[in-house]
Amino acid sequence: MNKVASWSEEDVSNWLSKEGMPEYTNVPNRMDGCALLRLKKEDFQRPPLSLVSPDGGQRLLERRETLQVETHMEAHKNGHANGHIGGIPNGTTKPQRNGTLEMKDYERDMIHIPMPTIETTRSHFPAEWSKTGFAFIYAVLCFVTTTVVISVVHERVPPKEQTPPLPDKFFDLFNRVEWAFSICEIIGMLLVILWLIQWVLLKHRSIIGRRFFFIVGTLYLYRCITMYITTLPVPGMHFKCSPKLLGNWEVQTRRIMKMIAGGGLSITGSHTMCGDYLYSGHTVMLTLTYLFIKEYCPKRFWWYHWICWMLSVVGVFCILLAHDHYTVDVVVAYFITTRLFWWYHSMANQQSLKKVSQSNPFSRVWWYRLFQYFEENVNGVVPRNYQLPFSLRAQLWNHGVKYSRLNNQ
């Protein structure tokens, strides 16, 4: 590690990104190593740092102190070993027994490394798995509610012989491809699997998990409203809808349970009901999984971002190519999904937007109290750090070197 004072602006920017503080890399007056070392608490109370700092610079100053300790230790690693100096110490004329220093020299050359407390470690990004569990239950309830509403709306869909499909410009340009919707669902499952693998490997998986569960649950809750208030006719004459049950709730309940068990996918044979068109749930999942993959994946994996983007685009195109959704269903789904994702993360990354005030219009949305509950203890932009899951990490630690705090009397 080079001396921090000799770092260039690019070195400082790379260090900030590595430490999970990318918000400081966009400051108009970029810092070099000397500027980084000169930073004080007062600098974060005035622009431009006050505009980007979520915690008044506390985290950056703590990381800088740790960096200075690491640099100091590396500079002395050739002459120090576990706090002792071997051979003949500088300034002495006789070697010490066993190659160690006398106590007065040992105390003089000791390096004080402040050990962070548990409270300090947890203050920035606490796990709070109970909140993640609550967000998961919320998402499941929204999924179940969506399935019930689909069953209700199915009873209201007009027969295709009486009400033919509405005109759609995309349908005029492209003929239907029968296998396209199966390709869309396969791509959707692939993106979900990729996102789940990435999520398991994330260090702050609890925070990111509850964000995903809340956003996807809210999107499907909105979908319940739109498809219930406006029932569109089937998009094509190829649809084979299940017969209407006309109030037979026992059979309807079995149909709902079958759809839930099959994940609401056509390739599993569980989705045989019609009417859930405005807006497209498949487009929601294709778009949302890509957004989360890109948001919480390091920028250096740009090729992985592009692959996931291509999969998402091809999946959405296959929805339209199969004539299983109107174009407006896909457009509305994309618009609502991206806006909710961007709004939520903008609010989560700015401390000022987590407080109710006259100048914060986001505080007027109906889910703002839930947002505050989920994000109240998250200070700053969640870093894109990765680590092994709990069990694997514990096994590796058991085979590693263990360190303990030494108390020098």
NUVO-497220 format. One record per residue (C-alpha): residue in one letter; residue number from 0; z, x, y. Coordinates in steps of 0.001 Angstrom, whole numbers, always signed. Layout:
BEGIN
node residuo=A num=NUM c3=Z c1=X c2=Y
...
END
This chain:
BEGIN
node residuo=M num=0 c3=+0 c1=+0 c2=+0
node residuo=N num=1 c3=-1005 c1=+1435 c2=+3355
node residuo=K num=2 c3=+1455 c1=+1537 c2=+6228
node residuo=V num=3 c3=+1556 c1=-1850 c2=+7895
node residuo=A num=4 c3=+1178 c1=-316 c2=+11362
node residuo=S num=5 c3=-2253 c1=+1004 c2=+10412
node residuo=W num=6 c3=-3553 c1=-2341 c2=+9157
node residuo=S num=7 c3=-6669 c1=-3808 c2=+10738
node residuo=E num=8 c3=-7112 c1=-7454 c2=+11704
node residuo=E num=9 c3=-8920 c1=-8028 c2=+8426
node residuo=D num=10 c3=-6025 c1=-6511 c2=+6446
node residuo=V num=11 c3=-3533 c1=-8793 c2=+8178
node residuo=S num=12 c3=-5765 c1=-11822 c2=+7599
node residuo=N num=13 c3=-6056 c1=-11020 c2=+3879
node residuo=W num=14 c3=-2278 c1=-10567 c2=+3616
node residuo=L num=15 c3=-1621 c1=-13900 c2=+5340
node residuo=S num=16 c3=-4012 c1=-15703 c2=+2989
node residuo=K num=17 c3=-2460 c1=-14025 c2=-51
node residuo=E num=18 c3=+1037 c1=-15053 c2=+1048
node residuo=G num=19 c3=-18 c1=-18684 c2=+1456
node residuo=M num=20 c3=-101 c1=-18790 c2=+5268
node residuo=P num=21 c3=-3806 c1=-19286 c2=+6039
node residuo=E num=22 c3=-3024 c1=-21292 c2=+9165
node residuo=Y num=23 c3=-2269 c1=-18064 c2=+11050
node residuo=T num=24 c3=-5701 c1=-16594 c2=+10278
node residuo=N num=25 c3=-7366 c1=-19036 c2=+12678
node residuo=V num=26 c3=-5347 c1=-17970 c2=+15737
node residuo=P num=27 c3=-7713 c1=-17081 c2=+18642
node residuo=N num=28 c3=-6056 c1=-13689 c2=+19208
node residuo=R num=29 c3=-6052 c1=-12224 c2=+15704
node residuo=M num=30 c3=-3274 c1=-9761 c2=+14861
node residuo=D num=31 c3=-3520 c1=-6224 c2=+13599
node residuo=G num=32 c3=-697 c1=-4371 c2=+11857
node residuo=C num=33 c3=+1079 c1=-3309 c2=+15055
node residuo=A num=34 c3=+965 c1=-6864 c2=+16442
node residuo=L num=35 c3=+2374 c1=-8166 c2=+13167
node residuo=L num=36 c3=+5332 c1=-5788 c2=+13372
node residuo=R num=37 c3=+6014 c1=-6728 c2=+17022
node residuo=L num=38 c3=+6259 c1=-10459 c2=+16330
node residuo=K num=39 c3=+9507 c1=-12109 c2=+17407
node residuo=K num=40 c3=+10969 c1=-15576 c2=+17080
node residuo=E num=41 c3=+10121 c1=-16276 c2=+20734
node residuo=D num=42 c3=+6400 c1=-15688 c2=+20116
node residuo=F num=43 c3=+6252 c1=-18803 c2=+17941
node residuo=Q num=44 c3=+7597 c1=-21006 c2=+20735
node residuo=R num=45 c3=+4526 c1=-20615 c2=+22935
node residuo=P num=46 c3=+758 c1=-20907 c2=+22347
node residuo=P num=47 c3=-1234 c1=-19986 c2=+20398
node residuo=L num=48 c3=+1296 c1=-19473 c2=+17575
node residuo=S num=49 c3=+3260 c1=-22609 c2=+18440
node residuo=L num=50 c3=+120 c1=-24687 c2=+17795
node residuo=V num=51 c3=-331 c1=-23507 c2=+14201
node residuo=S num=52 c3=+3190 c1=-22618 c2=+13063
node residuo=P num=53 c3=+4737 c1=-25415 c2=+10954
node residuo=D num=54 c3=+8266 c1=-23923 c2=+10888
node residuo=G num=55 c3=+8641 c1=-21911 c2=+14078
node residuo=G num=56 c3=+7544 c1=-18697 c2=+12363
node residuo=Q num=57 c3=+10548 c1=-18516 c2=+10015
node residuo=R num=58 c3=+8511 c1=-18041 c2=+6857
node residuo=L num=59 c3=+6166 c1=-15455 c2=+8373
node residuo=L num=60 c3=+9052 c1=-13394 c2=+9726
node residuo=E num=61 c3=+10809 c1=-13474 c2=+6339
node residuo=R num=62 c3=+7651 c1=-12373 c2=+4518
node residuo=R num=63 c3=+7110 c1=-9597 c2=+7047
node residuo=E num=64 c3=+10628 c1=-8288 c2=+6443
node residuo=T num=65 c3=+9987 c1=-8274 c2=+2701
node residuo=L num=66 c3=+6693 c1=-6480 c2=+3289
node residuo=Q num=67 c3=+8453 c1=-3764 c2=+5299
node residuo=V num=68 c3=+10958 c1=-3234 c2=+2488
node residuo=E num=69 c3=+8182 c1=-2996 c2=-88
node residuo=T num=70 c3=+6283 c1=-507 c2=+2062
node residuo=H num=71 c3=+9405 c1=+1599 c2=+2561
node residuo=M num=72 c3=+10131 c1=+1622 c2=-1173
node residuo=E num=73 c3=+6568 c1=+2634 c2=-2022
node residuo=A num=74 c3=+6650 c1=+5448 c2=+509
node residuo=H num=75 c3=+9721 c1=+6901 c2=-1232
node residuo=K num=76 c3=+8860 c1=+6137 c2=-4847
node residuo=N num=77 c3=+7929 c1=+9750 c2=-5628
node residuo=G num=78 c3=+11348 c1=+10998 c2=-4537
node residuo=H num=79 c3=+13542 c1=+8085 c2=-5583
node residuo=A num=80 c3=+14274 c1=+6594 c2=-8958
node residuo=N num=81 c3=+16650 c1=+3640 c2=-9265
node residuo=G num=82 c3=+18452 c1=+4655 c2=-6069
node residuo=H num=83 c3=+19018 c1=+8307 c2=-7154
node residuo=I num=84 c3=+17225 c1=+11486 c2=-6132
node residuo=G num=85 c3=+16509 c1=+14037 c2=-8852
node residuo=G num=86 c3=+16638 c1=+17820 c2=-8532
node residuo=I num=87 c3=+17855 c1=+19542 c2=-5379
node residuo=P num=88 c3=+18256 c1=+17123 c2=-2450
node residuo=N num=89 c3=+16779 c1=+18024 c2=+903
node residuo=G num=90 c3=+19230 c1=+19898 c2=+3049
node residuo=T num=91 c3=+21405 c1=+21068 c2=+103
node residuo=T num=92 c3=+21621 c1=+24565 c2=-1417
node residuo=K num=93 c3=+22931 c1=+23767 c2=-4854
node residuo=P num=94 c3=+21780 c1=+21341 c2=-7466
node residuo=Q num=95 c3=+24031 c1=+18449 c2=-8366
node residuo=R num=96 c3=+25234 c1=+17751 c2=-11893
node residuo=N num=97 c3=+22772 c1=+15663 c2=-13898
node residuo=G num=98 c3=+20380 c1=+15876 c2=-10966
node residuo=T num=99 c3=+22214 c1=+13267 c2=-8885
node residuo=L num=100 c3=+23527 c1=+13247 c2=-5364
node residuo=E num=101 c3=+27137 c1=+13220 c2=-4311
node residuo=M num=102 c3=+28458 c1=+9827 c2=-3308
node residuo=K num=103 c3=+28205 c1=+10502 c2=+435
node residuo=D num=104 c3=+24538 c1=+11495 c2=+126
node residuo=Y num=105 c3=+23898 c1=+8559 c2=-2208
node residuo=E num=106 c3=+25307 c1=+6077 c2=+288
node residuo=R num=107 c3=+23399 c1=+7702 c2=+3132
node residuo=D num=108 c3=+20053 c1=+7352 c2=+1329
node residuo=M num=109 c3=+20603 c1=+3889 c2=-130
node residuo=I num=110 c3=+18062 c1=+1238 c2=+833
node residuo=H num=111 c3=+19480 c1=-2163 c2=+1633
node residuo=I num=112 c3=+17274 c1=-4899 c2=+221
node residuo=P num=113 c3=+18365 c1=-8398 c2=+1297
node residuo=M num=114 c3=+18467 c1=-10659 c2=-1758
node residuo=P num=115 c3=+17168 c1=-14147 c2=-917
node residuo=T num=116 c3=+19531 c1=-16949 c2=-1756
node residuo=I num=117 c3=+18558 c1=-19959 c2=-3832
node residuo=E num=118 c3=+18650 c1=-22170 c2=-748
node residuo=T num=119 c3=+16243 c1=-19885 c2=+1122
node residuo=T num=120 c3=+13834 c1=-19802 c2=-1803
node residuo=R num=121 c3=+13761 c1=-23574 c2=-2143
node residuo=S num=122 c3=+13629 c1=-24438 c2=+1531
node residuo=H num=123 c3=+9863 c1=-24095 c2=+2020
node residuo=F num=124 c3=+8314 c1=-25861 c2=-978
node residuo=P num=125 c3=+10990 c1=-27579 c2=-3099
node residuo=A num=126 c3=+9781 c1=-28987 c2=-6416
node residuo=E num=127 c3=+11524 c1=-32410 c2=-6283
node residuo=W num=128 c3=+10128 c1=-33617 c2=-9596
node residuo=S num=129 c3=+11844 c1=-36975 c2=-9165
node residuo=K num=130 c3=+9466 c1=-37744 c2=-6284
node residuo=T num=131 c3=+6516 c1=-36676 c2=-8436
node residuo=G num=132 c3=+7719 c1=-39043 c2=-11158
node residuo=F num=133 c3=+7951 c1=-41869 c2=-8629
node residuo=A num=134 c3=+4387 c1=-41150 c2=-7433
node residuo=F num=135 c3=+3187 c1=-41195 c2=-11068
node residuo=I num=136 c3=+4807 c1=-44595 c2=-11669
node residuo=Y num=137 c3=+3189 c1=-45849 c2=-8448
node residuo=A num=138 c3=-248 c1=-44687 c2=-9662
node residuo=V num=139 c3=+223 c1=-46305 c2=-13096
node residuo=L num=140 c3=+1253 c1=-49612 c2=-11507
node residuo=C num=141 c3=-1828 c1=-49522 c2=-9288
node residuo=F num=142 c3=-4074 c1=-48854 c2=-12306
node residuo=V num=143 c3=-2528 c1=-51754 c2=-14232
node residuo=T num=144 c3=-2844 c1=-54043 c2=-11205
node residuo=T num=145 c3=-6514 c1=-53080 c2=-10883
node residuo=T num=146 c3=-7135 c1=-54006 c2=-14524
node residuo=V num=147 c3=-5452 c1=-57399 c2=-14068
node residuo=V num=148 c3=-7509 c1=-58090 c2=-10934
node residuo=I num=149 c3=-10718 c1=-57134 c2=-12791
node residuo=S num=150 c3=-9838 c1=-59705 c2=-15439
node residuo=V num=151 c3=-9281 c1=-62348 c2=-12761
node residuo=V num=152 c3=-12469 c1=-61466 c2=-10863
node residuo=H num=153 c3=-14485 c1=-61527 c2=-14106
node residuo=E num=154 c3=-13825 c1=-65258 c2=-14361
node residuo=R num=155 c3=-15406 c1=-65773 c2=-10926
node residuo=V num=156 c3=-18618 c1=-63761 c2=-11365
node residuo=P num=157 c3=-21601 c1=-66117 c2=-11153
node residuo=P num=158 c3=-23991 c1=-66128 c2=-14135
node residuo=K num=159 c3=-26922 c1=-63749 c2=-13627
node residuo=E num=160 c3=-29371 c1=-66534 c2=-14492
node residuo=Q num=161 c3=-28125 c1=-68586 c2=-11507
node residuo=T num=162 c3=-27390 c1=-65724 c2=-9090
node residuo=P num=163 c3=-29746 c1=-62773 c2=-9598
node residuo=P num=164 c3=-28847 c1=-59228 c2=-8463
node residuo=L num=165 c3=-28884 c1=-58531 c2=-4737
node residuo=P num=166 c3=-31710 c1=-56436 c2=-3244
node residuo=D num=167 c3=-30901 c1=-52710 c2=-3193
node residuo=K num=168 c3=-33081 c1=-49989 c2=-1692
node residuo=F num=169 c3=-32104 c1=-47394 c2=-4307
node residuo=F num=170 c3=-33103 c1=-49777 c2=-7099
node residuo=D num=171 c3=-36485 c1=-50196 c2=-5424
node residuo=L num=172 c3=-37066 c1=-46430 c2=-5440
node residuo=F num=173 c3=-35711 c1=-45539 c2=-8899
node residuo=N num=174 c3=-36129 c1=-47359 c2=-12168
node residuo=R num=175 c3=-33068 c1=-47819 c2=-14359
node residuo=V num=176 c3=-32185 c1=-45075 c2=-16855
node residuo=E num=177 c3=-30123 c1=-46555 c2=-19672
node residuo=W num=178 c3=-28174 c1=-43417 c2=-20670
node residuo=A num=179 c3=-27334 c1=-42359 c2=-17098
node residuo=F num=180 c3=-23985 c1=-44163 c2=-16933
node residuo=S num=181 c3=-22782 c1=-42419 c2=-20099
node residuo=I num=182 c3=-23626 c1=-39073 c2=-18486
node residuo=C num=183 c3=-21634 c1=-40138 c2=-15410
node residuo=E num=184 c3=-18533 c1=-40922 c2=-17490
node residuo=I num=185 c3=-18810 c1=-37661 c2=-19443
node residuo=I num=186 c3=-19009 c1=-35694 c2=-16175
node residuo=G num=187 c3=-16055 c1=-37667 c2=-14827
node residuo=M num=188 c3=-13931 c1=-36807 c2=-17875
node residuo=L num=189 c3=-14968 c1=-33143 c2=-17582
node residuo=L num=190 c3=-13893 c1=-32985 c2=-13924
node residuo=V num=191 c3=-10575 c1=-34680 c2=-14736
node residuo=I num=192 c3=-9925 c1=-32146 c2=-17522
node residuo=L num=193 c3=-10786 c1=-29214 c2=-15225
node residuo=W num=194 c3=-8444 c1=-30573 c2=-12563
node residuo=L num=195 c3=-5602 c1=-31114 c2=-15056
node residuo=I num=196 c3=-5917 c1=-27518 c2=-16312
node residuo=Q num=197 c3=-5907 c1=-26234 c2=-12742
node residuo=W num=198 c3=-2941 c1=-28444 c2=-11835
node residuo=V num=199 c3=-852 c1=-27197 c2=-14776
node residuo=L num=200 c3=-1414 c1=-23594 c2=-13647
node residuo=L num=201 c3=-495 c1=-24231 c2=-9992
node residuo=K num=202 c3=+2835 c1=-22847 c2=-8824
node residuo=H num=203 c3=+3621 c1=-25862 c2=-6628
node residuo=R num=204 c3=+2298 c1=-28385 c2=-9135
node residuo=S num=205 c3=+5031 c1=-30913 c2=-8361
node residuo=I num=206 c3=+4032 c1=-31255 c2=-4686
node residuo=I num=207 c3=+309 c1=-31308 c2=-5399
node residuo=G num=208 c3=+790 c1=-33679 c2=-8330
node residuo=R num=209 c3=+2548 c1=-36332 c2=-6277
node residuo=R num=210 c3=-161 c1=-36045 c2=-3622
node residuo=F num=211 c3=-2813 c1=-36716 c2=-6251
node residuo=F num=212 c3=-906 c1=-39618 c2=-7826
node residuo=F num=213 c3=-233 c1=-41261 c2=-4472
node residuo=I num=214 c3=-3806 c1=-40943 c2=-3197
node residuo=V num=215 c3=-5469 c1=-42137 c2=-6406
node residuo=G num=216 c3=-2993 c1=-45000 c2=-6709
node residuo=T num=217 c3=-3607 c1=-46107 c2=-3121
node residuo=L num=218 c3=-7385 c1=-45939 c2=-3591
node residuo=Y num=219 c3=-7208 c1=-48223 c2=-6613
node residuo=L num=220 c3=-4864 c1=-50550 c2=-4752
node residuo=Y num=221 c3=-7453 c1=-50834 c2=-1975
node residuo=R num=222 c3=-10069 c1=-51468 c2=-4659
node residuo=C num=223 c3=-8073 c1=-54436 c2=-5930
node residuo=I num=224 c3=-8302 c1=-56015 c2=-2493
node residuo=T num=225 c3=-12012 c1=-55412 c2=-1859
node residuo=M num=226 c3=-13273 c1=-56643 c2=-5221
node residuo=Y num=227 c3=-10990 c1=-59698 c2=-5155
node residuo=I num=228 c3=-11914 c1=-60969 c2=-1701
node residuo=T num=229 c3=-15680 c1=-60441 c2=-2209
node residuo=T num=230 c3=-17139 c1=-61046 c2=-5671
node residuo=L num=231 c3=-20657 c1=-59654 c2=-5935
node residuo=P num=232 c3=-23194 c1=-60734 c2=-8565
node residuo=V num=233 c3=-24097 c1=-58249 c2=-11297
node residuo=P num=234 c3=-26324 c1=-55388 c2=-10044
node residuo=G num=235 c3=-28843 c1=-55770 c2=-12888
node residuo=M num=236 c3=-30092 c1=-58180 c2=-15511
node residuo=H num=237 c3=-29131 c1=-55660 c2=-18211
node residuo=F num=238 c3=-25417 c1=-56481 c2=-17911
node residuo=K num=239 c3=-23813 c1=-58168 c2=-20914
node residuo=C num=240 c3=-20530 c1=-59576 c2=-19657
node residuo=S num=241 c3=-17803 c1=-60836 c2=-21951
node residuo=P num=242 c3=-17462 c1=-64623 c2=-22120
node residuo=K num=243 c3=-15151 c1=-66271 c2=-19637
node residuo=L num=244 c3=-11776 c1=-67302 c2=-21057
node residuo=L num=245 c3=-11034 c1=-70115 c2=-18583
node residuo=G num=246 c3=-7280 c1=-69649 c2=-18364
node residuo=N num=247 c3=-6572 c1=-68434 c2=-21892
node residuo=W num=248 c3=-3966 c1=-65876 c2=-20807
node residuo=E num=249 c3=-3112 c1=-64722 c2=-24314
node residuo=V num=250 c3=-6657 c1=-63499 c2=-24990
node residuo=Q num=251 c3=-6925 c1=-62242 c2=-21424
node residuo=T num=252 c3=-3803 c1=-60117 c2=-21903
node residuo=R num=253 c3=-5304 c1=-58560 c2=-25044
node residuo=R num=254 c3=-8487 c1=-57815 c2=-23118
node residuo=I num=255 c3=-6463 c1=-56163 c2=-20354
node residuo=M num=256 c3=-4523 c1=-54028 c2=-22835
node residuo=K num=257 c3=-7768 c1=-52975 c2=-24534
node residuo=M num=258 c3=-9251 c1=-51890 c2=-21223
node residuo=I num=259 c3=-6124 c1=-49892 c2=-20319
node residuo=A num=260 c3=-6104 c1=-48198 c2=-23741
node residuo=G num=261 c3=-9758 c1=-47210 c2=-23329
node residuo=G num=262 c3=-9247 c1=-45793 c2=-19845
node residuo=G num=263 c3=-11552 c1=-48406 c2=-18334
node residuo=L num=264 c3=-14614 c1=-46509 c2=-19617
node residuo=S num=265 c3=-17788 c1=-48091 c2=-20941
node residuo=I num=266 c3=-18390 c1=-45331 c2=-23500
node residuo=T num=267 c3=-15106 c1=-46235 c2=-25197
node residuo=G num=268 c3=-16189 c1=-49874 c2=-25480
node residuo=S num=269 c3=-13152 c1=-51058 c2=-23529
node residuo=H num=270 c3=-14899 c1=-52155 c2=-20319
node residuo=T num=271 c3=-16939 c1=-55283 c2=-21020
node residuo=M num=272 c3=-15942 c1=-57302 c2=-17941
node residuo=C num=273 c3=-17979 c1=-57732 c2=-14776
node residuo=G num=274 c3=-17169 c1=-58120 c2=-11100
node residuo=D num=275 c3=-15481 c1=-54784 c2=-10281
node residuo=Y num=276 c3=-18282 c1=-53586 c2=-8038
node residuo=L num=277 c3=-16993 c1=-53216 c2=-4488
node residuo=Y num=278 c3=-16083 c1=-50408 c2=-4526
node residuo=S num=279 c3=-16930 c1=-47967 c2=-7352
node residuo=G num=280 c3=-13931 c1=-46591 c2=-9253
node residuo=H num=281 c3=-16115 c1=-43982 c2=-10960
node residuo=T num=282 c3=-17165 c1=-42642 c2=-7563
node residuo=V num=283 c3=-13500 c1=-42462 c2=-6539
node residuo=M num=284 c3=-12599 c1=-40239 c2=-9507
node residuo=L num=285 c3=-15717 c1=-38045 c2=-9229
node residuo=T num=286 c3=-15078 c1=-37449 c2=-5528
node residuo=L num=287 c3=-11303 c1=-37120 c2=-5616
node residuo=T num=288 c3=-11154 c1=-34634 c2=-8497
node residuo=Y num=289 c3=-13682 c1=-32398 c2=-6734
node residuo=L num=290 c3=-11722 c1=-32568 c2=-3459
node residuo=F num=291 c3=-8473 c1=-31547 c2=-5166
node residuo=I num=292 c3=-10167 c1=-28800 c2=-7198
node residuo=K num=293 c3=-11657 c1=-27284 c2=-4043
node residuo=E num=294 c3=-8552 c1=-27733 c2=-1888
node residuo=Y num=295 c3=-6200 c1=-25934 c2=-4279
node residuo=C num=296 c3=-8531 c1=-23300 c2=-5700
node residuo=P num=297 c3=-8814 c1=-19830 c2=-4072
node residuo=K num=298 c3=-11839 c1=-19372 c2=-1818
node residuo=R num=299 c3=-13044 c1=-16388 c2=-3825
node residuo=F num=300 c3=-13959 c1=-18780 c2=-6641
node residuo=W num=301 c3=-16752 c1=-20249 c2=-4505
node residuo=W num=302 c3=-19038 c1=-20411 c2=-7552
node residuo=Y num=303 c3=-16515 c1=-22676 c2=-9292
node residuo=H num=304 c3=-16427 c1=-24918 c2=-6204
node residuo=W num=305 c3=-20212 c1=-25229 c2=-6270
node residuo=I num=306 c3=-20276 c1=-26059 c2=-9988
node residuo=C num=307 c3=-17717 c1=-28841 c2=-9502
node residuo=W num=308 c3=-19582 c1=-30110 c2=-6447
node residuo=M num=309 c3=-22833 c1=-30256 c2=-8429
node residuo=L num=310 c3=-21092 c1=-32106 c2=-11265
node residuo=S num=311 c3=-19665 c1=-34623 c2=-8781
node residuo=V num=312 c3=-23035 c1=-35206 c2=-7089
node residuo=V num=313 c3=-24892 c1=-35584 c2=-10402
node residuo=G num=314 c3=-22230 c1=-38015 c2=-11629
node residuo=V num=315 c3=-22541 c1=-40223 c2=-8547
node residuo=F num=316 c3=-26331 c1=-40115 c2=-8753
node residuo=C num=317 c3=-26161 c1=-41218 c2=-12406
node residuo=I num=318 c3=-24086 c1=-44262 c2=-11392
node residuo=L num=319 c3=-26921 c1=-45439 c2=-9167
node residuo=L num=320 c3=-29610 c1=-44368 c2=-11625
node residuo=A num=321 c3=-28009 c1=-46590 c2=-14262
node residuo=H num=322 c3=-28047 c1=-49549 c2=-11814
node residuo=D num=323 c3=-24388 c1=-50194 c2=-12692
node residuo=H num=324 c3=-23264 c1=-50295 c2=-9059
node residuo=Y num=325 c3=-24880 c1=-51254 c2=-5796
node residuo=T num=326 c3=-25471 c1=-48394 c2=-3375
node residuo=V num=327 c3=-22982 c1=-49918 c2=-946
node residuo=D num=328 c3=-20294 c1=-49706 c2=-3673
node residuo=V num=329 c3=-20802 c1=-45948 c2=-3927
node residuo=V num=330 c3=-21020 c1=-45367 c2=-156
node residuo=V num=331 c3=-17817 c1=-47308 c2=+553
node residuo=A num=332 c3=-15987 c1=-45531 c2=-2300
node residuo=Y num=333 c3=-17027 c1=-42094 c2=-984
node residuo=F num=334 c3=-16036 c1=-42961 c2=+2587
node residuo=I num=335 c3=-12592 c1=-44348 c2=+1731
node residuo=T num=336 c3=-11798 c1=-41540 c2=-743
node residuo=T num=337 c3=-12691 c1=-38661 c2=+1569
node residuo=R num=338 c3=-10978 c1=-40185 c2=+4607
node residuo=L num=339 c3=-7730 c1=-40906 c2=+2801
node residuo=F num=340 c3=-7721 c1=-37396 c2=+1295
node residuo=W num=341 c3=-8396 c1=-35716 c2=+4641
node residuo=W num=342 c3=-5931 c1=-37901 c2=+6576
node residuo=Y num=343 c3=-3131 c1=-37313 c2=+4108
node residuo=H num=344 c3=-3577 c1=-33531 c2=+4035
node residuo=S num=345 c3=-3915 c1=-33305 c2=+7812
node residuo=M num=346 c3=-611 c1=-35136 c2=+8136
node residuo=A num=347 c3=+1044 c1=-33034 c2=+5411
node residuo=N num=348 c3=-16 c1=-29730 c2=+6990
node residuo=Q num=349 c3=+1255 c1=-30513 c2=+10503
node residuo=Q num=350 c3=+4989 c1=-30897 c2=+11061
node residuo=S num=351 c3=+4418 c1=-32884 c2=+14252
node residuo=L num=352 c3=+2572 c1=-35596 c2=+12281
node residuo=K num=353 c3=+5556 c1=-36107 c2=+9977
node residuo=K num=354 c3=+7586 c1=-37640 c2=+12800
node residuo=V num=355 c3=+7266 c1=-41148 c2=+14194
node residuo=S num=356 c3=+6249 c1=-40980 c2=+17849
node residuo=Q num=357 c3=+4074 c1=-42752 c2=+20390
node residuo=S num=358 c3=+1606 c1=-39858 c2=+20319
node residuo=N num=359 c3=+1231 c1=-39974 c2=+16526
node residuo=P num=360 c3=-1121 c1=-42840 c2=+15582
node residuo=F num=361 c3=-880 c1=-41875 c2=+11897
node residuo=S num=362 c3=+2703 c1=-43154 c2=+11864
node residuo=R num=363 c3=+1346 c1=-46711 c2=+12092
node residuo=V num=364 c3=-308 c1=-46775 c2=+8665
node residuo=W num=365 c3=+1455 c1=-48964 c2=+6110
node residuo=W num=366 c3=+2134 c1=-46086 c2=+3691
node residuo=Y num=367 c3=+3698 c1=-43776 c2=+6297
node residuo=R num=368 c3=+7260 c1=-44224 c2=+5003
node residuo=L num=369 c3=+6120 c1=-43280 c2=+1517
node residuo=F num=370 c3=+4350 c1=-40259 c2=+2976
node residuo=Q num=371 c3=+7530 c1=-39166 c2=+4749
node residuo=Y num=372 c3=+9501 c1=-39553 c2=+1537
node residuo=F num=373 c3=+7063 c1=-37355 c2=-389
node residuo=E num=374 c3=+6513 c1=-34694 c2=+2296
node residuo=E num=375 c3=+9742 c1=-34520 c2=+4314
node residuo=N num=376 c3=+10926 c1=-31244 c2=+2714
node residuo=V num=377 c3=+7514 c1=-29536 c2=+2497
node residuo=N num=378 c3=+7307 c1=-27003 c2=+5319
node residuo=G num=379 c3=+3808 c1=-25719 c2=+5953
node residuo=V num=380 c3=+523 c1=-25530 c2=+4102
node residuo=V num=381 c3=+1067 c1=-25427 c2=+340
node residuo=P num=382 c3=-275 c1=-22019 c2=-837
node residuo=R num=383 c3=-2879 c1=-21767 c2=-3590
node residuo=N num=384 c3=-611 c1=-19750 c2=-5857
node residuo=Y num=385 c3=-759 c1=-19878 c2=-9633
node residuo=Q num=386 c3=+1727 c1=-19169 c2=-12397
node residuo=L num=387 c3=+2099 c1=-19895 c2=-16082
node residuo=P num=388 c3=+3736 c1=-23172 c2=-17162
node residuo=F num=389 c3=+7483 c1=-23239 c2=-17795
node residuo=S num=390 c3=+7598 c1=-22502 c2=-21540
node residuo=L num=391 c3=+5063 c1=-19647 c2=-21520
node residuo=R num=392 c3=+6678 c1=-18055 c2=-18482
node residuo=A num=393 c3=+10116 c1=-18201 c2=-20107
node residuo=Q num=394 c3=+8811 c1=-16488 c2=-23249
node residuo=L num=395 c3=+7244 c1=-13684 c2=-21227
node residuo=W num=396 c3=+10421 c1=-13204 c2=-19190
node residuo=N num=397 c3=+12476 c1=-12863 c2=-22365
node residuo=H num=398 c3=+10408 c1=-9804 c2=-23331
node residuo=G num=399 c3=+10462 c1=-8258 c2=-19854
node residuo=V num=400 c3=+12882 c1=-6008 c2=-18006
node residuo=K num=401 c3=+15892 c1=-7801 c2=-16580
node residuo=Y num=402 c3=+17440 c1=-6850 c2=-13259
node residuo=S num=403 c3=+20821 c1=-7748 c2=-11847
node residuo=R num=404 c3=+22538 c1=-7430 c2=-8522
node residuo=L num=405 c3=+24653 c1=-4231 c2=-8127
node residuo=N num=406 c3=+27838 c1=-4388 c2=-6105
node residuo=N num=407 c3=+28764 c1=-990 c2=-4647
node residuo=Q num=408 c3=+32444 c1=-756 c2=-3863
END
